[in-house]
């Protein structure tokens, strides 16, 4: 009888995005492992963000209502050890980009369990990846899926081109301009006669006259750039933060410890620098949550 490889999947939702988690679940479901336990841990705000993927993959989301930056980490560590003592599994898969799980990983391996880790690219610093390779049996960094570039529709661009109509004519001796017809004589001296402007301009050739539509004032007028694009240009410091932490750009609430790792990796935050002090300088663009004891940050937009 073939032995079933039982796996406990533990997800730190505060330090990984939904898109990265979806890729990890696809890898695990493609293997021959049996996901006996599927649990996700995170703040109350993250519970709503992960509701759909947890429902689709039968994942229990255990929301943490306790204050403090390490409440989620401690809850997940307690459950991991308790699962191994009560219902032993062959492997524990930890999905997180946090650096605080090294003691838990060592303890799980001492209990005879294989431990695999998945981190998110941009949140797992190089020093964390190097340290995790020493304690994990296997550690892999997963990058967020890149959106396809949106190109201009060929039908729309072709529709903007001016149509060219070729009208065959008899050969002409010269290419003299054709004079417009003479206006009719006014019935009275005070009456004016309006001469309509020609809709087509003719360019003669030996055998063919090519007619092109006269330029329209609406099409020749230069389009002014939208005011929103000019007034909502982000400062370079804010753009640097969004490049380091792509999850913030969509307005998601992200844990400060994960953001700090990404900022230090990009050189935006010193090793001894405080994340709260860093974002207070950019309070017009970022909000610290909760205000009294910040443990998360959210981008307010342009």
N, C-alpha and C positions, 0 to 999 in steps of 0.2 A: 504494500500500500504506500502510495506516494505521500510524503510528509508535507503538510501545508505550512507555508512560511507566513506566520502571523506578524502583523505590523500594527503599531500604534502611531497614528499621525497626530502630532501636536503642533498647532499653528499659533504663532505670536502675531495676531492681526494688527497690532500697533506698529509693527516693523516690517510689513510686507504689503504689497499692493494686490488688488483683486486679480489684475492681469497676470502677475507673476505666479500667484497661487493657482490660477487656471492651468498654466503651463506645467507646473509641478504635478498637479493631479492627473494631467494627461500622461505624464511619464510613469507615475505610479500605477495607474490603471492598465497601462500597456504591459507591465511586468506581470509575473506570476504570483505576486504577493497578495495576501488577503488583508485588507484594511479592517482589522477587527475593531479598533477604536479610532474614531475621528472626532477630534475636539479642536475648537478654536477659542482663543482667549483675547480679550481686548476691552477697550472702554465702551461706554454706552453709545457714544457717537459712531464707533466702528461697527457696532452690531447692526445698525441700519444699512451701512455700506456693504457689509458682507452677507446680508440677508438672502439675496438671490442665489449666490454660489453655494451657500450653506444648505439651502433648500434643495438645490439640484443635485448635490453630492452627499446628502444625508449627514451633514456635519453639525455637531452640537456646538452652538456658540455660547460660551460662558462669559457673560459680561461682568466686568469688575466695577463695583460701585464704591470702592475704597479710593481715597486720595493718596497721591504719592506716585513718583515716576516708576517705581519697581513693583507696584501691586500686581500687574499682569504677570511679570516674570516669576514672582514668588508663587502665585496660584498655579501656574503651569508646572513649576518644579515640584510642588507638593503632589500634584496629580500624577506626574511621571513616576515618582518613586512609589507611590501607593499602587499604581497599576502593576508595576513590576513585582511587588510583594504579594498582591492578592491574585492577580491574573497575569502571570508571566507571559511575555511575548518574545518572539525571536529578534525583533528589531524595533527600535524607536526612531521615527523620522521627525526631526525638529525643523520647522520652517520659521526662521527668524534671521534678522540681520544684527541682532543685539550681541554685545560682547560679554554678557553676564552669565552665560550658561555653561561655562567651562567646568565649574565644580559639579554641576548636575550631570554633565556628560561623563566625567570620570567616575562618578558614583554609579551610573547606569551600567557602565562597562564592567565595574567591579561585581555587579550583580549578574553578570554573564549575558549581557544584552549587547547586540550590535547597534551602534548609534550612527545615523546618517543625518547630515545637515544640509539645508538649502538656504542660501542667502540671496538677497536682491542686489543686482548690480547698481552701484551708485550709493548704496547704503552700507555695504560691507567694505570697510577700509582694508587696505593691503595688510596692515598689521593684524587686523582681526582674522583675515583669511589665513595668514601665516600661522597664527596661534591656534586657529581652529583645525588646521591640518594636523596638528600634533595631538589633539584630544579626540577628534572625530575619527571614526573608521573611514568615512568618506564625506567630503564637503564639496558642494558644487554651487557656483554662483550663476543665477538665472537673470537674464536681462529682460526688461519690458519689451513687448512686441512693438515694432516700429509701424507707424501708420503709413499707408501707401500715399505717395504724392498725388495730389489732385491736379490733373492736367486740364487744359482747355478743351472743351468739346469740339470735335472737328466740324460737326454740323453747324454749330453756332459761329465759328470763325469763318466758315465758308459762306455763311449767309451774309456776313458783313462786307464781303467783297463786292465791288461795284460790277454789275453785269455789263458785258461788252457785246454790242449788237453789230454784226457786219451786214451792211446793205450794199449789194452789188449794183453798180451804175455803169452807164456807157462811158467809154473813154472820153476824157475832156482834154482840150488843148492846153489849158493853163490851170493853175491852182489858185485862181483869183478868188477872194472871199465872196460869198454869196450875200448880196445886200438884202436886208429885210424888206418886205413889201411896203409900199408907200401907204401912209395912213389915209383914210378917207377924209374928204374935205369937210370941215366943220360946217354945220348948218348956220351957225352964227359966229360972230367974232369973239364973243365972250366964252364960248364953249370950247373945252379942251378935249383932245382925243388921247386916250391912254394907249400906248403901244406895249403889248405884252412881251415880256422878256422871253427869248427862245428857251425851250426846255432842253434842247440838245445842242451841243457844239459840234460842228462837222469838221473833220480833218480829211482832206482829199488825198487820194493816191492814184496812180495811173489807172487801176482797174477797180479799186474798192474804196468806199468811203466808210470809215469807222466812226460810229456815233457813240459817245459816252455821255452819261447823265451829267448835267451841270452840277457843280459842287453845291451842297446844301450848307446853309449857315450853321445849322445845328451840328453837322458832322465836323465842320472845320473849327468850331469853337473848342478851345482846349479845356479838358476836364480838370476842374480843381480838385486837389486831394481832399478826401473826407476829413472833416474837422475832428472826428473821433480818433483817427489815426495820428493826428498831430498832437492833440491835447493829452492823449493817454499814453504817450511814450514813457516807458519805465526807465528809472535810473539804472545805471550800470551795476550798482551794488545789488539791486533787487533782481535784475536779470541773472547775475552770477549765482544768487541763492536758488533761483528757479532752475537753473541749469544743473546745479549740484543735487537738488531734490525735485525731480520731475513731478512727484505726486502732489506737491504744493500748488502747481500751476492750475490744476483742476478744481481747487478750492477744498480739497480733502483735509481733514484734521490729522496731523502726523505727530507722532511722539517726538519729544525733544531729544531723547537720547539717540534715536536713529538719525535725526537731522544733524546733531552734533558730529556724528561720525562722518557724514558726507561733507560737512563744511570743513572739517579738519583735513580730510583727504584732498580737497581742492585748495587748501591753504588759505581759506577765508577765515578760519578760526584757529587761534593758537591752542596748544595743548592744554594750557592752564586757563584759557579764556572761558567765560560763562556764556552759555547759550542765551539765557534770559537777558543779559546785558546787551548781547549782540542784537537781538530782535527789538529791544526797547529803542534802539537808535533808528529802527525802521518801523516804528509803530503806526505810521500812516499807511503802511502796506501789509503789515502782518499783525495778527492778534494772538496773544498768549492766553491759553485756556487751561484751567480757570484763572481768573485774574489774581486771586489771593495766593495760590500756590501753583504756578504754571507747571504743567507737565506735557502740554501739547501746543502746537502752533498751527495757524490757518492763514492762508493767503487771502487778503481782502480784495484783490483784483486791482486793475489799473486805476 
